Amino acid sequence: MAQHDYVIANGSGAAVRSDLNNALAAIVSQNSGATEPTTTYAYQWWADTTTGLLKLRNAANNAWITLRELDGTLTVEDGTAAAPGLAFTSDLNTGIFRAGADQFNIATNGVERVEFGTSEVVFNDGGANYDFRIEGDTNANLFFVDASAEAVGIGTTTPGAALHILAQDGTIYQQATRGTGTTWRLQTSGANGQSYELYDITNSQRAYLYTGGTGGSWQFSTEGAERARIDSSGRLLVGTSTSSQYTSTTSSIQLTSSDSAQDPRIQLRANATTDSASIDFGGGAQRNGVIQGEARSLVFYTNSSAGTGNVTQRMSIDSSGYLRLESAGIQFNGDTADANALNDYEEGTYTVNFYDAVTGGNTSSTTATGYYTVIGNLATITFSASNINTAGLTGGNVLYFSLPFTSRNGPQQRGSVSADTVTFTSGYLNSVVNTNAARGSLLRTTTGAIDANITVSSLSSGSSDLVVTITYQLPV
């Protein structure tokens, strides 16, 4: 280490030589020393061994300018935004500076643009009218901050709102990487609610989603008119803003037509004509019932097993308008007994045959068309047979005619008979259904006498006619 006043004093040759050597030693060591040189000059170097810094005397020769550390580390002055510590020769108000401890700042034109701190990076910390832009591969304005408009544009330099996205498809995609799901939250600090607008710029059409402020409702509007809302009680109201309460329980969904000439409608449509659309009713894990439209029919299902999701078809209305019950029946006036359910209605025809035994036996060649109607467990039949041929039947045996259904066990059930060319001694004729059989017979009833069956011989083969009507019970 050496320092010198750089003044060579007069003296002997040896003294002058020593003084020159000392001056040269100071020069080659950059005037190094623990303290500054006693005599200083403008633009003089000093290697400050106390601080480990290389310094340069300023032009006024009244202060030192730190250039770098002696170990090679480059340091600069803190500087300011107007006079950065590291600047450009031809642009001295543009460069980097240090505004505070652990800060790195960038300035242009004497104004701070970016500040890197220990916990954040701030652009335009001074609040100047200074825009920020990120350019993509082909999109020059992939991200744009318009300082004067206090707005952010994605794909646009003229954002029309706080956030303005301009893209070919306009898609916003949000995806969660954890099982907690995603949340899209839009919040206002006022009490008057806020609205969200969907705008078709091509057709100039708008749709709005509006939060009702203190009322706590969601309102859906198109073309300036409210169409539906979810109120503060969680009810969906369509075509009305208030819930109508007809019973002690207010409906969860209410439809009201805003057009007096148009009734409110609910439409469920499947994608294809072969698909079905349904309404499913249930509570918790239990499925209570289903109404399903399928194959141009409306089908109703119910669940007979508590706590399950299995349903069974119970009723349907087909494409011709027929109502069909699959099982059980119809119960009236609160009656829940299965035996009292009306479970059948049927109309049809059958072939009437004549026999000489209640089961099996010989069969007449004569047949007739019988007509029947079944309501519940009652069957009413009627037929008209002409010129009954009794050939092949045993004359002394009872004459039987066939029924479409087997009768139930119990008392005999009688009906009317109109006969022609049937011989019997006295009384009048009845038709009677044999117990637990699919055959009936004719019975002669006389006052004060025992009823007697009409036998085959009572008929005149090929001439006798019978018209029979009878109602009887079927097995339950």
C-alpha positions as CSV (number, residue, x, y, z in Angstrom):
1,M,0.0,0.0,0.0
2,A,1.4,3.4,-0.9
3,Q,0.2,7.0,-1.2
4,H,1.9,10.2,-2.4
5,D,1.3,13.8,-2.8
6,Y,2.6,13.7,-6.3
7,V,5.0,16.6,-5.7
8,I,8.7,15.8,-6.3
9,A,10.8,17.9,-4.0
10,N,14.3,19.2,-4.8
11,G,17.0,17.2,-3.3
12,S,20.0,15.0,-3.9
13,G,19.8,12.4,-6.6
14,A,19.1,9.6,-4.2
15,A,16.4,11.6,-2.5
16,V,14.7,12.5,-5.8
17,R,14.9,9.0,-6.9
18,S,13.3,7.7,-3.7
19,D,10.5,10.3,-4.0
20,L,9.9,9.2,-7.6
21,N,9.8,5.5,-6.6
22,N,7.2,6.4,-3.9
23,A,5.0,8.2,-6.4
24,L,5.2,5.3,-8.8
25,A,4.3,2.9,-6.0
26,A,1.2,5.0,-5.1
27,I,0.2,5.0,-8.8
28,V,0.5,1.2,-9.3
29,S,-1.4,0.5,-6.0
30,Q,-4.2,3.0,-6.8
31,N,-3.2,5.1,-3.8
32,S,-4.3,2.2,-1.6
33,G,-4.6,2.8,2.1
34,A,-6.8,2.5,5.1
35,T,-7.4,6.3,4.9
36,E,-7.8,8.6,2.0
37,P,-4.6,10.3,0.6
38,T,-3.6,13.4,2.4
39,T,-3.4,15.3,-0.8
40,T,-6.2,14.7,-3.3
41,Y,-6.8,15.5,-6.9
42,A,-9.8,15.6,-9.2
43,Y,-10.3,12.1,-10.8
44,Q,-7.7,10.5,-8.5
45,W,-8.0,6.8,-7.7
46,W,-8.1,5.4,-4.2
47,A,-8.2,1.8,-3.2
48,D,-9.8,2.1,0.2
49,T,-8.6,-0.9,2.1
50,T,-10.8,-0.2,5.1
51,T,-14.1,-0.6,3.2
52,G,-12.6,-2.7,0.4
53,L,-13.8,-0.3,-2.3
54,L,-12.2,1.3,-5.3
55,K,-13.1,5.0,-5.4
56,L,-12.6,7.9,-7.8
57,R,-12.3,11.6,-6.7
58,N,-15.1,13.7,-8.2
59,A,-14.4,16.6,-10.6
60,A,-14.8,19.1,-7.8
61,N,-12.3,17.3,-5.7
62,N,-14.6,17.4,-2.7
63,A,-15.9,13.8,-2.5
64,W,-15.2,10.2,-3.5
65,I,-17.3,8.2,-6.0
66,T,-17.5,4.5,-5.3
67,L,-16.9,2.4,-8.4
68,R,-16.6,-1.2,-7.3
69,E,-15.3,-3.5,-4.6
70,L,-11.7,-4.5,-4.5
71,D,-12.5,-8.2,-4.7
72,G,-14.0,-7.6,-8.2
73,T,-17.7,-7.1,-7.2
74,L,-19.2,-4.3,-9.3
75,T,-21.2,-1.8,-7.3
76,V,-23.0,1.4,-8.3
77,E,-24.5,4.3,-6.5
78,D,-28.1,4.0,-5.2
79,G,-29.3,6.7,-7.5
80,T,-32.9,7.9,-8.0
81,A,-35.5,7.6,-10.6
82,A,-34.4,10.9,-12.1
83,A,-30.7,10.0,-11.8
84,P,-30.3,6.2,-11.8
85,G,-27.2,4.7,-10.3
86,L,-26.5,2.9,-13.5
87,A,-27.5,4.8,-16.6
88,F,-26.7,5.3,-20.2
89,T,-24.2,8.0,-21.4
90,S,-26.6,9.4,-23.9
91,D,-29.7,8.9,-21.7
92,L,-28.8,9.6,-18.1
93,N,-32.4,9.5,-16.7
94,T,-32.9,5.9,-17.9
95,G,-31.4,3.0,-16.0
96,I,-31.5,1.2,-12.6
97,F,-31.5,2.5,-9.1
98,R,-32.1,1.5,-5.5
99,A,-35.0,3.2,-3.8
100,G,-34.6,1.5,-0.5
101,A,-33.2,-1.5,1.3
102,D,-33.4,-4.8,-0.7
103,Q,-35.1,-3.0,-3.6
104,F,-34.2,-3.0,-7.3
105,N,-35.8,-0.3,-9.5
106,I,-35.9,0.5,-13.2
107,A,-36.6,3.9,-14.5
108,T,-37.1,5.4,-18.0
109,N,-37.3,9.1,-18.7
110,G,-36.8,9.8,-15.0
111,V,-39.9,7.9,-13.9
112,E,-39.9,4.6,-12.0
113,R,-41.5,1.8,-14.1
114,V,-40.7,-1.4,-12.1
115,E,-39.8,-2.1,-8.5
116,F,-38.6,-5.5,-7.3
117,G,-38.9,-5.9,-3.6
118,T,-38.6,-8.7,-1.1
119,S,-42.3,-9.7,-1.3
120,E,-43.6,-8.4,-4.6
121,V,-42.8,-7.0,-8.0
122,V,-44.7,-3.7,-8.7
123,F,-45.1,-2.2,-12.1
124,N,-45.9,1.5,-12.3
125,D,-45.6,2.0,-8.5
126,G,-45.8,5.7,-8.9
127,G,-49.2,5.6,-10.6
128,A,-48.2,7.2,-13.8
129,N,-50.2,6.9,-17.1
130,Y,-48.0,4.1,-18.2
131,D,-49.3,1.0,-20.1
132,F,-48.1,-2.5,-19.8
133,R,-48.1,-5.1,-22.6
134,I,-47.2,-8.8,-23.0
135,E,-46.9,-10.0,-26.5
136,G,-47.6,-13.6,-27.5
137,D,-46.4,-15.6,-30.5
138,T,-48.9,-14.1,-32.9
139,N,-50.9,-11.9,-30.6
140,A,-49.2,-8.5,-30.1
141,N,-51.6,-7.7,-27.2
142,L,-51.9,-11.0,-25.4
143,F,-52.1,-9.1,-22.2
144,F,-52.5,-5.3,-22.0
145,V,-52.9,-3.0,-19.0
146,D,-54.4,0.4,-19.9
147,A,-53.3,2.7,-17.1
148,S,-55.4,5.6,-18.1
149,A,-58.6,3.5,-18.3
150,E,-57.7,1.5,-15.1
151,A,-58.5,-1.6,-17.1
152,V,-56.9,-4.9,-18.3
153,G,-57.3,-6.1,-21.9
154,I,-56.6,-9.7,-23.1
155,G,-56.3,-9.5,-26.9
156,T,-57.2,-5.8,-27.0
157,T,-55.5,-2.5,-26.3
158,T,-58.8,-0.7,-25.7
159,P,-60.5,-2.6,-22.8
160,G,-64.1,-1.4,-22.4
161,A,-64.3,-2.6,-18.8
162,A,-62.1,-3.5,-15.8
163,L,-61.4,-6.8,-17.6
164,H,-62.0,-7.2,-21.4
165,I,-61.3,-10.4,-23.2
166,L,-61.2,-10.4,-27.0
167,A,-60.6,-13.8,-28.7
168,Q,-61.9,-15.7,-31.7
169,D,-63.8,-18.2,-29.5
170,G,-64.0,-16.1,-26.3
171,T,-63.6,-19.2,-24.2
172,I,-62.6,-18.9,-20.5
173,Y,-61.3,-22.2,-19.1
174,Q,-60.9,-22.9,-15.4
175,Q,-59.7,-26.2,-14.0
176,A,-58.9,-27.3,-10.5
177,T,-55.8,-29.5,-9.8
178,R,-57.0,-30.5,-6.3
179,G,-60.1,-32.3,-5.1
180,T,-61.6,-29.1,-3.6
181,G,-62.9,-28.0,-7.0
182,T,-63.0,-24.6,-8.5
183,T,-64.7,-21.4,-7.4
184,W,-65.6,-18.5,-9.6
185,R,-66.5,-15.6,-7.3
186,L,-67.8,-12.2,-8.4
187,Q,-68.3,-9.9,-5.4
188,T,-69.7,-6.4,-5.0
189,S,-69.3,-4.2,-1.9
190,G,-72.6,-2.4,-2.5
191,A,-76.1,-3.3,-1.2
192,N,-77.9,-2.8,-4.6
193,G,-76.6,-6.0,-6.2
194,Q,-74.7,-6.4,-9.5
195,S,-75.4,-7.7,-12.9
196,Y,-73.5,-9.9,-15.4
197,E,-74.2,-9.4,-19.1
198,L,-73.9,-11.8,-22.0
199,Y,-73.8,-9.9,-25.2
200,D,-74.1,-11.1,-28.8
201,I,-72.3,-8.4,-30.7
202,T,-73.4,-9.7,-34.1
203,N,-77.1,-9.6,-33.4
204,S,-77.0,-6.9,-30.7
205,Q,-78.8,-9.2,-28.2
206,R,-78.2,-9.1,-24.4
207,A,-78.9,-11.5,-21.5
208,Y,-78.4,-10.5,-17.9
209,L,-77.7,-12.3,-14.6
210,Y,-78.5,-10.0,-11.8
211,T,-78.0,-10.4,-8.0
212,G,-80.8,-8.8,-6.1
213,G,-78.7,-7.2,-3.4
214,T,-80.2,-7.3,0.1
215,G,-83.0,-9.6,-1.1
216,G,-80.5,-12.3,-1.9
217,S,-82.0,-13.5,-5.2
218,W,-80.5,-14.4,-8.6
219,Q,-82.5,-12.8,-11.5
220,F,-82.2,-13.9,-15.2
221,S,-83.1,-11.4,-17.9
222,T,-83.2,-11.2,-21.7
223,E,-83.7,-8.1,-23.7
224,G,-84.3,-6.0,-20.6
225,A,-87.1,-8.2,-19.2
226,E,-86.8,-10.6,-16.2
227,R,-87.5,-14.2,-17.2
228,A,-86.7,-16.2,-14.1
229,R,-85.1,-15.9,-10.6
230,I,-83.9,-18.0,-7.7
231,D,-85.2,-16.2,-4.6
232,S,-83.7,-16.1,-1.2
233,S,-85.5,-19.2,-0.1
234,G,-84.0,-21.2,-3.0
235,R,-87.2,-21.3,-5.0
236,L,-87.0,-21.2,-8.8
237,L,-89.6,-18.7,-10.2
238,V,-90.1,-18.6,-13.9
239,G,-92.1,-15.8,-15.4
240,T,-92.7,-14.1,-12.0
241,S,-90.7,-12.4,-9.3
242,T,-92.9,-13.4,-6.3
243,S,-93.9,-16.8,-5.0
244,S,-97.6,-17.7,-4.9
245,Q,-98.5,-19.8,-1.8
246,Y,-101.6,-21.9,-2.4
247,T,-101.0,-24.3,0.5
248,S,-99.1,-24.3,3.7
249,T,-96.0,-25.3,1.7
250,T,-94.7,-23.0,-1.0
251,S,-93.6,-24.7,-4.2
252,S,-89.9,-25.1,-4.9
253,I,-90.5,-24.4,-8.6
254,Q,-93.2,-22.0,-9.9
255,L,-94.0,-21.3,-13.5
256,T,-96.0,-18.2,-14.5
257,S,-96.7,-17.1,-18.0
258,S,-96.0,-13.4,-18.7
259,D,-98.2,-13.6,-21.8
260,S,-101.9,-13.7,-21.0
261,A,-102.5,-15.6,-24.2
262,Q,-99.9,-18.3,-23.5
263,D,-100.1,-20.9,-20.7
264,P,-96.8,-21.8,-19.0
265,R,-95.3,-25.1,-20.2
266,I,-92.5,-27.5,-19.2
267,Q,-90.9,-29.4,-22.1
268,L,-88.6,-32.4,-21.7
269,R,-87.1,-33.6,-25.0
270,A,-84.7,-36.5,-25.6
271,N,-82.1,-36.3,-28.4
272,A,-83.7,-39.0,-30.6
273,T,-87.2,-40.3,-31.1
274,T,-86.2,-43.6,-29.7
275,D,-84.9,-42.1,-26.5
276,S,-87.0,-41.3,-23.4
277,A,-87.4,-38.3,-21.1
278,S,-88.4,-38.6,-17.5
279,I,-89.1,-36.9,-14.2
280,D,-87.7,-38.6,-11.2
281,F,-89.1,-38.2,-7.7
282,G,-87.2,-39.2,-4.6
283,G,-85.8,-38.3,-1.2
284,G,-82.3,-39.0,0.0
285,A,-81.2,-42.4,-1.3
286,Q,-84.8,-43.5,-1.9
287,R,-86.3,-43.3,-5.4
288,N,-90.1,-42.8,-5.0
289,G,-91.3,-42.7,-8.5
290,V,-90.8,-41.9,-12.2
291,I,-92.9,-40.4,-14.9
292,Q,-91.3,-41.3,-18.2
293,G,-92.2,-40.5,-21.8
294,E,-91.2,-43.4,-24.1
295,A,-92.3,-44.7,-27.5
296,R,-95.1,-42.1,-27.8
297,S,-96.5,-43.3,-24.4
298,L,-96.4,-41.9,-20.9
299,V,-95.4,-44.5,-18.3
300,F,-95.7,-44.2,-14.5
301,Y,-93.4,-46.1,-12.1
302,T,-93.4,-46.4,-8.3
303,N,-91.1,-47.9,-5.7
304,S,-92.4,-50.6,-3.4
305,S,-89.1,-51.1,-1.5
306,A,-88.1,-48.5,1.0
307,G,-84.6,-47.1,0.8
308,T,-83.9,-48.4,-2.7
309,G,-83.7,-47.0,-6.2
310,N,-85.7,-49.7,-7.8
311,V,-89.0,-48.8,-9.5
312,T,-91.7,-50.9,-11.2
313,Q,-94.0,-49.9,-14.0
314,R,-97.6,-49.4,-12.6
315,M,-99.6,-47.5,-15.2
316,S,-99.2,-46.1,-18.7
317,I,-101.1,-44.0,-21.2
318,D,-100.4,-45.3,-24.7
319,S,-100.2,-43.4,-28.0
320,S,-103.9,-44.1,-28.7
321,G,-104.9,-42.6,-25.4
322,Y,-105.7,-45.8,-23.5
323,L,-105.0,-45.9,-19.8
324,R,-103.4,-49.2,-18.7
325,L,-103.0,-50.5,-15.2
326,E,-100.2,-53.1,-14.8
327,S,-101.4,-54.5,-11.4
328,A,-103.2,-53.8,-8.1
329,G,-106.1,-51.7,-9.2
330,I,-108.1,-48.6,-8.3
331,Q,-109.2,-47.9,-4.7
332,F,-111.9,-45.5,-3.8
333,N,-112.7,-43.2,-0.9
334,G,-109.5,-43.9,1.1
335,D,-110.1,-47.7,1.1
336,T,-106.6,-49.4,1.2
337,A,-107.8,-53.0,1.2
338,D,-106.4,-55.0,-1.8
339,A,-109.7,-57.0,-2.0
340,N,-111.6,-53.7,-2.6
341,A,-109.5,-52.5,-5.5
342,L,-110.9,-52.3,-9.0
343,N,-108.2,-54.1,-10.9
344,D,-109.7,-55.1,-14.3
345,Y,-111.9,-54.0,-17.1
346,E,-112.2,-56.0,-20.3
347,E,-114.6,-56.4,-23.2
348,G,-114.5,-59.2,-25.8
349,T,-116.1,-62.1,-27.5
350,Y,-115.8,-65.9,-27.2
351,T,-117.2,-69.0,-28.8
352,V,-120.1,-70.6,-27.1
353,N,-120.3,-74.4,-27.1
354,F,-122.9,-76.8,-25.8
355,Y,-122.1,-79.9,-23.7
356,D,-123.9,-82.8,-21.9
357,A,-121.6,-82.7,-18.8
358,V,-120.2,-80.0,-16.5
359,T,-116.7,-81.0,-17.5
360,G,-115.7,-82.9,-20.6
361,G,-118.7,-84.7,-22.1
362,N,-120.0,-84.6,-25.7
363,T,-120.1,-81.4,-27.7
364,S,-122.8,-80.1,-29.9
365,S,-121.9,-79.0,-33.5
366,T,-123.7,-75.8,-32.9
367,T,-121.7,-72.8,-31.7
368,A,-122.6,-69.1,-31.1
369,T,-120.7,-65.9,-30.5
370,G,-120.8,-64.8,-26.9
371,Y,-120.0,-61.3,-25.7
372,Y,-118.6,-60.5,-22.3
373,T,-117.7,-57.5,-20.1
374,V,-115.5,-57.8,-17.1
375,I,-115.5,-55.1,-14.4
376,G,-113.3,-55.9,-11.4
377,N,-114.3,-59.5,-10.5
378,L,-117.7,-59.4,-12.2
379,A,-118.2,-60.9,-15.6
380,T,-121.4,-60.3,-17.6
381,I,-122.0,-62.5,-20.7
382,T,-124.7,-62.7,-23.3
383,F,-125.2,-64.9,-26.3
384,S,-127.9,-65.9,-28.8
385,A,-127.9,-69.4,-30.2
386,S,-130.3,-70.6,-32.9
387,N,-131.3,-74.0,-34.1
388,I,-129.2,-75.9,-31.6
389,N,-128.2,-79.3,-32.8
390,T,-128.3,-81.9,-30.0
391,A,-127.2,-84.8,-32.1
392,G,-124.5,-86.8,-30.3
393,L,-125.5,-85.5,-26.9
394,T,-127.0,-87.8,-24.2
395,G,-130.7,-86.9,-23.9
396,G,-131.0,-87.4,-20.1
397,N,-128.0,-85.4,-19.3
398,V,-128.1,-81.7,-18.2
399,L,-127.4,-79.3,-21.1
400,Y,-124.4,-77.0,-20.4
401,F,-123.1,-73.9,-22.3
402,S,-119.5,-72.6,-22.1
403,L,-118.4,-69.4,-20.3
404,P,-115.3,-67.3,-21.1
405,F,-114.0,-67.5,-17.5
406,T,-114.1,-69.9,-14.6
407,S,-116.5,-68.9,-11.8
408,R,-115.6,-68.5,-8.1
409,N,-116.6,-70.9,-5.3
410,G,-119.8,-69.9,-3.6
411,P,-123.5,-69.7,-4.2
412,Q,-124.9,-70.3,-7.6
413,Q,-125.4,-67.1,-9.6
414,R,-128.4,-66.8,-11.9
415,G,-129.3,-64.8,-15.0
416,S,-132.1,-64.5,-17.6
417,V,-133.0,-66.8,-20.4
418,S,-135.2,-66.4,-23.4
419,A,-136.0,-69.7,-25.0
420,D,-137.9,-71.0,-28.0
421,T,-138.8,-74.6,-28.6
422,V,-137.6,-75.8,-25.2
423,T,-140.0,-78.2,-23.4
424,F,-140.6,-78.1,-19.6
425,T,-143.7,-78.8,-17.6
426,S,-144.1,-75.6,-15.5
427,G,-142.4,-72.6,-13.9
428,Y,-139.9,-70.4,-15.7
429,L,-136.3,-70.6,-16.9
430,N,-133.2,-69.2,-15.4
431,S,-129.6,-69.4,-16.5
432,V,-127.2,-70.5,-13.7
433,V,-123.4,-70.6,-13.4
434,N,-121.9,-73.7,-12.0
435,T,-119.6,-73.2,-9.0
436,N,-115.9,-73.1,-9.8
437,A,-116.5,-74.0,-13.5
438,A,-116.4,-72.4,-16.9
439,R,-119.9,-73.7,-17.8
440,G,-123.4,-72.8,-17.1
441,S,-126.8,-74.5,-17.4
442,L,-130.5,-73.8,-17.6
443,L,-132.7,-74.2,-14.5
444,R,-136.5,-74.5,-14.3
445,T,-137.9,-72.8,-11.3
446,T,-141.4,-73.6,-10.0
447,T,-143.1,-72.1,-6.9
448,G,-143.2,-74.6,-4.1
449,A,-141.1,-77.1,-6.0
450,I,-137.4,-78.0,-6.2
451,D,-135.5,-76.3,-9.1
452,A,-134.7,-78.7,-11.9
453,N,-132.0,-78.6,-14.6
454,I,-133.0,-78.6,-18.2
455,T,-131.7,-81.7,-20.0
456,V,-130.7,-82.2,-23.5
457,S,-134.0,-84.0,-24.3
458,S,-135.9,-80.8,-23.4
459,L,-134.6,-79.2,-26.7
460,S,-135.8,-80.0,-30.1
461,S,-132.7,-80.7,-32.1
462,G,-132.2,-78.2,-34.9
463,S,-135.1,-76.1,-33.8
464,S,-134.5,-74.8,-30.3
465,D,-133.2,-71.2,-29.7
466,L,-131.6,-69.7,-26.6
467,V,-130.8,-66.1,-25.6
468,V,-128.8,-66.1,-22.3
469,T,-127.6,-63.1,-20.2
470,I,-125.9,-63.7,-16.9
471,T,-123.5,-61.9,-14.5
472,Y,-121.2,-63.9,-12.3
473,Q,-118.2,-63.5,-10.0
474,L,-114.7,-64.5,-10.9
475,P,-112.1,-65.8,-8.5
476,V,-110.3,-63.1,-6.5
